[in-house]
Amino acid sequence: MKEKKNYIDNIPKINDMKWDVSEDGIVEITVENTGFYNTIAQKIFKKPRYNFTGRTDLRRS
């Protein structure tokens, strides 16, 4: 018999992404490019190791 999973036992955890908030209120998320194909792209095509994405304006209008 298949054991049923109890979702109440799951414990949420905080995501360990790196992010910064500038003085203007803009959030910048830093994502590291890891993995086999990203390593090849970094060495052959001179791609960056980190991507800076997810820019959002947090100012209240």
HUJO-V865043 format. One record per pair of residues at least 12 apart in sequence whose C-alpha atoms are under 6 Angstrom apart, sorted by the first residue. I is the first residue (numbers start at 1). J is the second residue. D is the distance in Angstrom with one decimal. If there is no record, write none. Layout:
i = [I;I]
j = [J;J]
d = [D;D]
This chain:
i = [18;25;25;25;26;26;27;27;28;28;28;29;29;29;30;30;31;31;32;32;33;33]
j = [30;57;58;59;56;57;55;56;53;54;55;52;53;54;51;52;50;51;49;50;49;50]
d = [5.3;5.8;5.2;5.8;5.4;4.8;5.2;5.4;6.0;5.7;5.0;5.6;5.2;5.5;5.7;4.7;5.5;5.1;6.0;4.4;5.4;5.8]
